[in-house]
Amino acid sequence: MITGSQCRAARALVEVTRGKLALRSGVDEAVIHDFERKIDKPEDRTTEALQAALEELGAVFLAENGGGIGVRLKFTAAEARQIARLEGEGGMVASDRVP
């Protein structure tokens, strides 16, 4: 289940307005506004409809894994091939930590 903050962030990532998300998801624009602003929490089926519509547009929702919840864009097929190629090249393994 996504949060209002994830919904707002996903909308920004996939570059869609509340109005367009309302049309794609079948959820009233005012409900989306209130959800994103933490004014009201819609029913689970409403949240699921928003999540499904945003996922169709390219958002990927990240569950709580000890580091927090989040959202990112899906990789394109070309990006996925590039990542696979780079991961298979070998070389020095380094930490992903940022100082």
C-alpha atoms as one frame of an Amber mdcrd trajectory, in Angstrom:
protein
   0.000   0.000   0.000   1.479   3.371  -1.000   1.514   6.542   1.068   0.400
   9.997   0.029   4.034  11.107  -0.150   4.878   8.213  -2.473   1.895   9.097
  -4.651   3.029  12.717  -4.945   6.643  11.684  -5.656   5.587   9.102  -8.245
   3.405  11.661 -10.001   6.393  13.980 -10.226   8.655  11.206 -11.555   6.256
  10.125 -14.289   5.339  13.766 -14.984   1.580  13.478 -14.681  -0.861  15.971
 -13.171  -3.460  15.086 -10.561  -6.091  15.539 -13.259  -4.461  13.030 -15.596
  -3.924  10.571 -12.737  -7.592  10.964 -11.824  -8.611  10.049 -15.383  -6.267
   7.041 -15.549  -7.132   5.684 -12.097 -10.831   6.544 -11.877 -10.167   8.332
  -8.566 -11.534  11.839  -8.028  -8.893  14.569  -8.233  -9.950  15.991  -4.841
  -9.373  12.577  -3.230  -5.846  12.484  -4.707  -5.173  15.999  -3.426  -6.318
  15.137   0.103  -4.351  11.870   0.073  -1.118  13.520  -1.050  -1.492  16.326
   1.496  -2.286  13.844   4.312  -5.675  15.449   4.863  -7.544  12.167   4.409
  -6.707   8.486   3.854  -8.798   6.877   1.100 -10.066   3.303   1.133  -7.572
   0.559   0.276  -9.149  -0.072  -3.141  -8.731   3.621  -4.008  -5.065   3.564
  -3.017  -4.593   0.363  -5.034  -6.138   2.048  -8.106  -3.738   4.988  -7.759
  -0.768   2.651  -7.351  -1.761   0.565 -10.382  -2.169   3.658 -12.574   1.196
   5.077 -11.494   2.913   1.719 -12.065   1.471   1.609 -15.593   3.051   5.025
 -16.161   6.486   3.753 -15.071   6.710   4.197 -11.296   8.152   1.460  -9.088
   7.221   1.571  -5.410   9.796   0.428  -2.873   8.600  -1.217   0.323  10.046
  -0.597   3.767  13.290  -2.545   3.956  15.013  -0.956   6.897  16.048   2.040
   4.826  12.599   3.502   4.324   9.911   3.437   1.677  10.419   5.065  -1.699
   9.620   5.314  -5.366  11.723   5.283  -8.531  11.257   5.013 -12.279  11.355
   1.690 -14.110  14.456   1.046 -16.167  13.956   1.019 -19.916  14.986  -2.126
 -21.793  18.135  -0.364 -23.042  19.053   0.740 -19.507  18.541  -2.787 -18.190
  20.847  -4.208 -20.892  23.491  -1.569 -20.102  23.346  -2.367 -16.375  23.632
  -6.093 -17.065  26.623  -5.484 -19.329  28.369  -3.287 -16.764  27.686  -5.702
 -13.901  29.234  -8.528 -15.897  32.488  -6.711 -16.709  34.237  -7.576 -13.480
  36.771  -5.308 -11.934  37.160  -3.926  -8.484  34.154  -4.179  -6.197  33.507
  -1.035  -4.204  31.055  -0.026  -1.548  27.919   1.816  -2.631  28.166   4.054
   0.430  28.412   7.758  -0.147  30.707   9.537   2.328
